[in-house]
Amino acid sequence: MGTAEIRARAISGFVGIGAIPLLALAGAISLLSIQADASDSAATAHIIGAGLCGGAILLLLRAFITLQPNESAVLTFLGKYSGTLSQDGFWLINPFALRKRVTRRLVTQEIGPLKVNDAAGNPVEIGMVLTWRVAQASRAVFDVENYQAYVTAQGETALRSLASRHPYDEEEYRHALAEQQVGGPLRQEGAVLSLRDGGDRLTATLAADLRDRMELAGLIVQEARLSHLAYSPEIAATMLRKQAASAVIAARRTITSGAVAIVEQALNELEDRLGGVLDAERKAAMISNLLVVLVGDRDVTPVVNTGTLYS
């Protein structure tokens, strides 16, 4: 359980400002009374009084503290936590209390890029931009050694954990999984949330993990978003070529599937109109010609056959 934050006792600093002239006047009167009173005991008493007034003024000056908006001061007295002052303004506190200022403003911090292996085992570089602030100053000061270093360490840990649980690319992950399962029973994997296509769901997962980690130090995570994602330089060129080849294969597969559907529809319409007079050889020739026209990546040059199919 973390340090429970309590409100520090403080009064308006203008009360102390008003007391300083009175103490200064009392000290001056004591010093002037030394010349009027010739006895040694009375002079000593006046000197002590003037010294007390001067000491009181120094303590008042030590007790003043000014806080800006979104700023807190954690107070300790004789090694014990005595409270947190979070209200902005000019205040008078215990002059013997040690104070540590903590800002509660939003902090935007860039973490990474880090080199991590994704779920498929490929080295990737990943980085994020983290926006956070201090919610409980007492926990940020007493529950961790250095809350700023704590944010950096926990941010890197959460980022590495996220990258290791998700693949960079879903298709690449499925290929890697299939290669690992060669010779064994195949597992049916559902939809995989990839780093490249995760979007808001991936951001929500990262932010939830960070909030759980930062709560221990009294910190609030406002936002966490990926700012850098790429394959490591040593495999980047190879993976880009592989992705380009996969895209070409997928496009060819789509074109071929569409061409087969077109050819099938054309044959069915011809048979309906001609009464089913096309034999197997003519069907094969028509299918071959149509597929060449539809699947080819170059312009087709027509050839006029002046004879018959069998000559």
Steps between C-alpha positions, in 0.01 A plus 500: 500500500636843405542807714161658569503866408388745771446874480773713654417770754569848368373855544511796265847641460367855528442438873875450539572804285291708740684360804850583371469883539362455851792278599747739340346791690516305828866418441583861422325618817698246704829625355410864562401421859856387577622861504209617717552229763845510660481173698686199359214254560250716316740550209551126476126443498455757221774335293341157546162642399645657187673172416176307543321742272772457237486122531122505462535706181750249358264211582212677330710556190593130505133402532383680186428287190349590164329237282410543137191338341538121462786486748519321836737506796557183705591587862696290749578587861755306704501221241122461500261585220290794619285574194477624143420859406336513157311829499675767298575832668713659772508294822653487847600150618711339769843663461678184618331275243697378201319554173527333158329659204321272253341621177156366409511628143469266203830357382548372144782248482634308203610144576707302253538395232586162652613187317267211592408162353133485405271197543635348177860539617590781260706789641305826482554856619215650700456827685219697662401843628374491859301780663477483879479710815531466878165441674620432857823681583558307824507164321723635223752621761491223762393181317764505227862615499469719192157522339634640171742208460216270605285630213779436249570147627135396517429654161777298339381183676141548383617574146717186487215290640259632237738436211580145616128408518403628154653442155606782275293358215216248527582314180866467595397365840278234343785388272737477797242307700444256213875437470524428873214248479638295210478133594266563793131569553394833359340745740216713380586861575234768505541862402842637594543861606813620322716797593458652156121474485411505873407868507285617790463154653876469533520850647229417754686184605826691545333781697320256732825317577680827572221627727530189716875545526494876568228484764753359748692829487198730509524585129227530238551401135310742280591349164740248348543463124749324277723750324749270326456152353731336247703188437855513627751627242667160461182338367305802374599463135430124497161539666400779261580277203305219661201726558514618140508139377206411724305795363570391142391143578180621664423722201564215256277272705218754488541553126504127430192437713311774318615375160379146575160636600479704177597201283248276675224755449593546131494124432166459673344781296641362173367153571159642586485699179651235269316211654806325644686441167847575641710190538778451754777604262331827405433573868867442582614734224256771606601467865868525407450810285280678752736430788795632300309819425368552851802395708783634287670824609568620145279616217364214293576473127204333327564220251238430234464129418397466135456127518322277745593378843608166359712626209 
